[in-house]
């Protein structure tokens, strides 16, 4: 409480210092890479910039701080424990959180972003950028509450995965008012290459969920095709080359191919026992977001619903895959093939209903 009062007094006394500061909340696999790119490039542009990080996991902030200051010893980077402190420290706050519950907590809890903005006279100068993939309706309601305080907000989920976050080549799919989008664009360009303004609040999330719906289905069928090809005696590298040069070409095959050795010139997660990619649990979450929206809007999603059931089934059958890249669905299907076990969606659905 004392530290918060000190921050509030400092922010009120010197809004100029707050205007030079950027806070990043959420230092998971994606967030840590995004924050590193943003801070390092911003520091190169303006060495008097101030950076703040916040995460529920103390080790994550400590590790980030040590790594960043090890590379940029002259930078000013502080660790805070609450979103409230992040808001009081910075005029710009970026959040990259696991899903809807965490966004609700960070934005709406007593020491969260929205209550702080409501009690802060300079809230109108604040810009919020949320890159979490979450429920569209929740995102829209949070944006409305933020905007009601006088602050600007955009939803800016990303496409490109951990590798894109590390390389600074992400695509940002942005929803929000044009004025807020223009404020956010220069910062997003420090973390990504393609910035799309998709429409009003929630539009960026809608585009992201549709994109991940395609990706989730696509990764399963690539696994099926690569497995079938090997059963037919095809070399995985040859089959991948054919697919990637033909009408089956897609990111799931050309970049994230699930078969070791299929992409000799690349290093997809399968080459590292499916570590370091987009977690299967997160893909299941995104498929759930898509099927939930489809039910609410009346959009038919036969493949999406089947894919969601398969990812859920895979995690029940092999819990070790929860944090591994979602292309590890191939590992499960391959194991089923070795055991002579058929995988039928209708049987999975039936078992799910009975349980």
C-alpha positions in Angstrom: 0.0 0.0 0.0 2.8 2.4 0.9 4.6 1.7 -2.4 1.4 2.3 -4.3 0.9 5.7 -2.6 4.4 6.6 -3.5 3.8 5.7 -7.2 0.5 7.6 -7.3 2.2 10.7 -5.9 5.1 10.4 -8.3 2.6 10.0 -11.3 0.6 13.0 -10.2 3.8 15.1 -9.7 5.4 14.2 -13.0 3.1 13.0 -15.8 6.0 13.5 -18.2 7.9 10.6 -16.6 4.8 8.4 -16.8 4.5 9.3 -20.5 8.0 7.9 -21.2 7.2 4.6 -19.5 5.7 1.3 -20.9 4.4 -1.5 -18.7 4.1 -5.1 -19.9 1.9 -7.5 -17.9 2.2 -11.2 -18.7 5.6 -12.7 -19.3 4.8 -16.2 -20.6 6.3 -17.7 -23.7 4.8 -15.1 -26.0 4.8 -12.1 -23.7 8.4 -12.4 -22.6 9.6 -12.4 -26.3 7.2 -9.6 -27.2 8.3 -7.4 -24.3 12.0 -8.0 -25.0 11.6 -6.9 -28.6 9.5 -3.9 -27.7 11.8 -2.7 -24.9 15.0 -3.3 -26.7 13.8 -1.4 -29.9 12.2 1.4 -27.8 15.4 1.8 -25.8 17.4 2.1 -29.1 15.0 4.9 -30.1 14.9 6.7 -26.8 17.4 5.8 -24.1 15.5 7.8 -21.5 12.6 5.4 -21.7 11.4 3.6 -18.6 10.1 0.0 -18.6 8.0 -1.9 -16.1 7.1 -5.6 -16.0 4.5 -7.5 -14.0 3.6 -11.2 -13.8 1.9 -13.5 -11.3 5.0 -15.7 -11.4 7.8 -13.9 -9.6 10.5 -16.0 -11.2 9.3 -14.9 -14.7 9.8 -11.2 -13.9 13.1 -11.8 -12.2 14.4 -13.9 -15.1 13.2 -11.2 -17.6 14.8 -8.4 -15.6 18.1 -10.2 -15.4 18.2 -11.1 -19.1 17.1 -7.7 -20.3 19.5 -5.6 -18.1 22.3 -8.1 -18.9 21.9 -7.1 -22.5 21.1 -3.4 -21.9 22.8 -2.4 -18.6 21.9 1.3 -19.1 18.1 0.7 -19.4 15.7 1.5 -16.6 13.5 -1.5 -15.9 11.4 -2.1 -12.8 9.4 -5.0 -11.5 6.0 -4.3 -9.9 3.6 -6.8 -8.2 0.2 -5.5 -9.2 -1.5 -4.1 -12.3 -2.4 -1.0 -10.3 1.3 -0.3 -9.9 1.8 -0.8 -13.6 -0.9 1.7 -14.5 0.5 4.3 -12.0 4.0 3.8 -13.5 3.2 4.0 -17.2 1.0 5.8 -19.7 1.1 2.7 -21.9 0.2 -0.8 -20.6 0.3 -4.0 -22.7 -1.2 -7.2 -21.4 -0.5 -10.7 -22.8 -2.4 -13.2 -20.6 -3.4 -16.9 -20.9 -7.2 -16.4 -21.3 -10.5 -14.8 -20.2 -10.2 -15.5 -16.4 -6.8 -13.9 -16.1 -7.9 -10.8 -18.2 -10.9 -10.4 -15.9 -8.6 -10.5 -12.8 -6.0 -8.2 -14.2 -8.5 -5.6 -15.4 -11.3 -5.8 -12.9 -9.9 -6.9 -9.5 -9.6 -4.3 -6.7 -5.9 -3.7 -7.5 -6.5 -4.0 -11.3 -6.4 -1.7 -14.2 -9.9 -0.4 -14.4 -10.4 0.5 -10.7 -7.0 2.3 -10.9 -8.0 4.2 -14.0 -11.3 5.3 -12.4 -9.4 6.8 -9.4 -6.6 8.4 -11.4 -7.0 11.9 -12.8 -4.6 11.3 -15.7 -6.5 8.2 -17.0 -7.4 10.0 -20.2 -3.8 9.9 -21.4 -3.5 6.1 -20.9 -3.4 3.5 -23.7 -4.2 -0.1 -23.1 -3.2 -2.8 -25.6 -4.5 -6.4 -24.8 -2.9 -9.1 -26.9 -4.7 -12.0 -25.1 -6.9 -14.4 -27.0 -10.1 -14.4 -25.0 -13.9 -14.4 -25.2 -15.0 -11.6 -27.6 -17.9 -10.5 -25.5 -15.8 -10.2 -22.3 -13.2 -8.3 -24.3 -15.8 -5.8 -25.6 -17.2 -5.3 -22.1 -13.8 -4.6 -20.7 -12.9 -2.2 -23.5 -16.2 -0.3 -22.8 -15.3 0.0 -19.2 -11.8 1.2 -20.0 -13.0 3.7 -22.5 -15.6 5.0 -20.0 -12.6 6.1 -17.8 -11.4 8.3 -20.7 -8.5 5.9 -21.6 -7.9 4.4 -25.0 -7.9 0.6 -25.6 -7.4 -1.9 -28.4 -7.6 -5.6 -28.6 -4.5 -6.8 -30.5 -4.2 -10.6 -30.5 -1.3 -12.0 -32.5 -0.5 -14.6 -35.1 2.9 -16.0 -35.6 3.6 -18.1 -32.5 6.6 -18.1 -30.2 9.0 -18.0 -33.1 7.3 -15.0 -34.6 7.4 -13.3 -31.2 11.1 -13.9 -30.8 11.9 -12.8 -34.4 9.6 -9.7 -34.1 7.6 -10.8 -37.2 4.2 -11.2 -35.6 0.9 -10.2 -37.2 -1.3 -8.1 -35.0 -5.1 -8.3 -35.6 -6.4 -5.1 -34.0 -9.9 -4.1 -32.9 -10.8 -0.6 -31.5 -11.4 3.0 -32.5 -9.2 4.5 -35.2 -7.7 7.0 -32.9 -6.7 4.2 -30.4 -5.4 2.1 -33.3 -3.1 4.9 -34.5 -1.7 5.4 -31.0 -1.0 1.7 -30.7 0.4 1.1 -34.2 4.0 2.4 -33.6 4.4 0.1 -30.6 2.9 -2.9 -32.4 5.4 -2.3 -35.3 8.2 -2.8 -32.8 6.9 -6.3 -32.1 5.5 -7.3 -35.5 5.6 -6.9 -39.2 1.9 -6.9 -40.3 -0.6 -4.7 -38.4 -4.3 -5.1 -39.4 -7.1 -2.9 -38.2 -10.0 -5.3 -38.3 -12.7 -2.9 -37.0 -14.2 -1.9 -33.7 -13.6 -3.4 -30.2 -13.5 -7.2 -30.4 -12.9 -7.3 -34.2 -9.2 -8.3 -33.8 -10.2 -11.1 -31.5 -12.9 -12.3 -33.9 -10.3 -12.4 -36.7 -7.8 -14.3 -34.5 -10.3 -16.9 -33.4 -11.3 -17.5 -37.0 -7.6 -17.8 -38.0 -6.9 -20.3 -35.2 -10.0 -22.3 -36.1 -8.4 -22.9 -39.5 -5.0 -23.6 -37.9 -6.3 -26.1 -35.4 -8.2 -28.1 -38.0 -5.3 -27.8 -40.4 -2.7 -29.2 -38.0 -4.7 -32.3 -37.5 -5.1 -33.1 -41.1 -1.4 -32.5 -41.8 -0.7 -35.0 -39.0 -3.1 -37.5 -40.7 -1.6 -37.0 -44.1 2.0 -37.3 -42.9 1.1 -40.5 -41.0 -0.8 -42.0 -44.0 2.1 -41.2 -46.3 4.6 -43.1 -44.2 2.2 -46.1 -44.1 2.4 -45.9 -47.9 6.2 -46.0 -47.8 6.8 -42.3 -48.6 9.8 -40.5 -47.1 8.5 -37.7 -44.8 10.8 -35.1 -46.4 9.6 -36.0 -49.9 6.0 -36.0 -48.9 6.3 -32.6 -47.1 8.1 -31.2 -50.1 5.2 -32.3 -52.4 2.5 -30.9 -50.1 4.4 -27.6 -49.6 4.7 -27.2 -53.3 1.1 -28.2 -54.1 -2.5 -27.4 -53.3 -2.1 -28.7 -49.7 0.5 -26.1 -48.9 -0.1 -24.5 -45.5 1.8 -23.2 -42.4 1.1 -26.4 -40.5 3.0 -28.4 -43.1 5.7 -25.9 -44.3 6.7 -24.4 -40.9 5.2 -26.6 -38.2 5.4 -30.0 -39.8 5.0 -32.6 -37.0 7.3 -35.3 -38.4 11.0 -35.1 -37.4 13.2 -34.8 -40.5 10.3 -33.7 -42.7 11.7 -30.1 -42.9 15.6 -30.5 -43.2 16.2 -26.8 -43.4 13.9 -25.8 -40.5 13.6 -26.6 -36.8 9.9 -27.1 -36.0 8.9 -28.1 -32.4 8.8 -31.8 -33.4 12.6 -31.7 -33.6 12.7 -30.7 -29.8 10.2 -33.3 -28.6 7.4 -30.7 -29.4 8.8 -28.2 -26.9 8.8 -24.4 -27.4 5.8 -24.0 -29.5 2.1 -23.1 -29.1 0.8 -25.3 -26.3 -1.9 -27.9 -27.0 -3.9 -26.7 -24.1 -4.0 -23.2 -25.6 -5.1 -24.5 -29.0 -7.9 -26.4 -27.2 -8.9 -23.1 -25.5 -9.0 -21.3 -28.9 -11.0 -24.1 -30.5 -13.4 -23.8 -27.5 -13.7 -20.0 -28.1 -14.6 -20.7 -31.8 -17.2 -23.4 -31.1 -18.8 -21.3 -28.4 -19.1 -18.3 -30.6 -20.4 -20.5 -33.4 -23.2 -21.8 -31.1 -24.1 -18.3 -30.0 -24.2 -17.0 -33.6 -25.7 -20.0 -35.3 -22.7 -20.6 -37.5 -22.2 -24.3 -38.5 -18.8 -25.6 -37.4 -18.6 -29.4 -38.1 -14.9 -29.6 -38.5 -14.1 -27.2 -35.7 -16.3 -29.1 -33.3 -14.6 -32.4 -34.3 -11.2 -30.9 -33.9 -12.0 -29.5 -30.5 -13.2 -33.0 -29.4 -10.0 -34.6 -30.7 -7.6 -32.1 -28.9 -9.6 -32.6 -25.7 -9.4 -36.4 -26.1 -5.7 -36.3 -26.8 -5.0 -34.4 -23.6 -7.0 -36.9 -21.6 -5.2 -39.8 -23.2 -1.7 -38.2 -23.0 -1.6 -35.4 -20.4 2.1 -34.9 -21.1 1.1 -33.1 -24.3 -0.7 -30.3 -22.4 2.3 -27.9 -22.6 3.8 -29.3 -25.7 3.2 -27.8 -29.2 -0.2 -28.6 -30.5 1.4 -30.4 -33.5 2.0 -33.2 -31.0 -1.4 -34.5 -31.9 0.7 -36.3 -34.5 2.4 -38.2 -31.6 -0.9 -39.4 -30.3 -2.2 -40.5 -33.7 1.1 -42.2 -34.5 0.9 -44.1 -31.2 -2.6 -45.2 -32.1 -1.4 -46.4 -35.5 1.3 -48.5 -33.8 -1.2 -50.1 -31.5 -3.7 -50.7 -34.3 -6.2 -48.4 -32.5 -8.7 -46.5 -34.7 -9.6 -42.9 -33.7 -13.3 -42.1 -34.4 -14.7 -38.7 -33.5 -18.2 -40.1 -33.0 -16.9 -42.6 -30.4 -14.9 -39.9 -28.7 -18.1 -37.7 -28.6 -20.2 -40.6 -27.3 -17.7 -41.3 -24.5 -17.6 -37.6 -23.7 -21.4 -37.5 -23.3 -21.5 -40.5 -21.1 -18.8 -39.1 -18.8 
